[in-house]
């Protein structure tokens, strides 16, 4: 959450919403039901978190990077 008058959190949310609309809603429509939109949204979120490869973090998915990060923290605690 940003401070009052701070637009950084809003900018991130707007970017994600725009990406979702462009890549899922407009590209894969027209939609026959709410359930179809809901299922496509779940597929998109799964891909975004678990299968999308990010070059800045070593061409691995964000979920894998998060797992590695917390595993490294546990290793550092054991060494201390």
C-alpha positions in Angstrom: 0.0 0.0 0.0 1.4 3.4 -1.0 1.3 6.5 1.0 -1.3 9.2 0.4 -0.9 10.7 -3.0 1.5 7.9 -4.0 0.5 6.2 -7.3 3.1 3.4 -7.4 0.7 0.7 -6.2 -2.1 1.9 -8.5 0.3 1.9 -11.5 1.2 -1.8 -10.9 -2.4 -2.8 -10.5 -3.4 -1.0 -13.7 -0.5 -2.6 -15.6 -1.6 -6.1 -14.5 -5.3 -5.3 -15.3 -4.3 -4.1 -18.7 -2.2 -7.1 -19.4 -5.1 -9.4 -18.3 -7.6 -7.6 -20.5 -5.4 -7.6 -23.6 -4.1 -11.2 -23.3 -7.1 -13.0 -21.9 -10.4 -11.1 -22.2 -10.0 -9.5 -25.7 -7.8 -12.1 -27.3 -9.8 -15.2 -26.3 -13.3 -13.8 -26.4 -16.2 -13.6 -27.1 -17.2 -15.5 -23.9 -20.2 -17.8 -23.6 -20.5 -17.8 -19.8 -19.1 -16.4 -16.6 -17.6 -19.8 -15.9 -15.6 -19.7 -19.1 -14.1 -16.3 -18.1 -13.4 -17.6 -14.6 -11.6 -20.7 -15.9 -9.5 -18.6 -18.4 -8.6 -16.3 -15.5 -7.4 -19.2 -13.4 -5.3 -20.6 -16.3 -3.8 -17.1 -16.8 -2.9 -16.8 -13.1 -1.3 -20.3 -13.1 0.8 -19.5 -16.2 1.8 -16.1 -14.8 3.0 -17.5 -11.5 4.2 -21.0 -12.3 5.2 -21.4 -15.9 6.2 -17.9 -17.2 10.0 -17.6 -17.5 11.5 -14.4 -16.4 14.9 -13.4 -17.8 15.9 -11.0 -14.9 15.7 -13.9 -12.4 17.5 -16.5 -14.5 14.8 -17.7 -16.9 12.8 -19.5 -14.1 9.2 -19.1 -13.1 8.4 -16.6 -10.3 7.1 -19.4 -8.0 10.4 -21.3 -8.4 12.4 -18.1 -7.6 10.3 -17.6 -4.4 10.9 -21.2 -3.3 14.6 -20.8 -3.9 14.6 -17.5 -2.0 13.0 -19.0 1.1 15.2 -22.2 0.9 18.3 -19.9 0.9 16.9 -18.1 4.0 16.5 -21.4 5.9 20.0 -22.5 4.9 21.5 -19.2 6.3 19.6 -19.7 9.6 21.1 -23.1 10.0 24.6 -21.9 9.3 24.3 -19.2 12.0 
